[in-house]
Amino acid sequence: MKKKKVLIILYNLSKAQEHEWFVKYMNRNLFDFRFVLINGGNGPLHEFLKKENIPVKVIKYSSKKDMPLTVIRLFFMMLFRRFDIVHAHLFEATLAGLIAS
């Protein structure tokens, strides 16, 4: 069975226990996870994902003026990777993910 490609977009989260549990306990033989951390790099979650060998991309975001570039980056990531599932948390991540998809 082919792995499902899952993109998880998070905004401004540096520590998220539930996402760590998700990564630890989901079957990696069935799912190929990738994370995008919008304005959340270099925190405990970022370090945890790197330690677990989960691909993670950090997008810098300082204000609403950064939204167009964030959407463009997500759009091209989605275009080339063809994700089966996209999951987003919080307003900015959800807005950017919806527009990009």
Beta strands, then each sheet from edge to edge (+ up, - down):
strand 1: 4-11
strand 2: 31-38
strand 3: 56-59
strand 4: 85-89
sheet 1: 3+ 2+ 1+ 4+
end
